[in-house]
Amino acid sequence: MSWKKSPDPEWFGTDELVGICSTLFSLHTNGVLQSTKMRKTLLSLLAESGRINFPKLHDTDFANGMDEKIRIACQQYRELKRDPKKYLR
């Protein structure tokens, strides 16, 4: 998964990703949030709800990686919404 790859239907079909993206798009219609706010929210979620960082990464590195992945997913959703041909593929 990267900025230059095409959207992967298996990845977009997961319930977790659908839940995250629909929540973000309900907060902001374009799904774009400030990176600093997203990282701060992820770090507070790590502190409150226990362990969701299962890789052996530091919490800040984990939050940075998750922030980037969420941003990529939202960008790919926006791309599919704009281009019906890509959506049909």
ZIZI-V969467 format. One record per pair of residues at least 24 apart in sequence whose C-alpha atoms are under 8 Angstrom apart, sorted by the first residue. I is the first residue (numbers start at 1). J is the second residue. If there is no record, write none. Layout:
# ZIZI-V969467
i:I j:J
i:I j:J
This chain:
# ZIZI-V969467
i:1 j:69
i:1 j:72
i:2 j:72
i:3 j:72
i:6 j:76
i:7 j:76
i:7 j:77
i:7 j:80
i:12 j:73
i:21 j:70
i:21 j:73
i:21 j:74
i:30 j:78
i:31 j:74
i:32 j:71
i:32 j:74
i:35 j:67
i:38 j:67
i:39 j:63
i:39 j:64
i:39 j:67
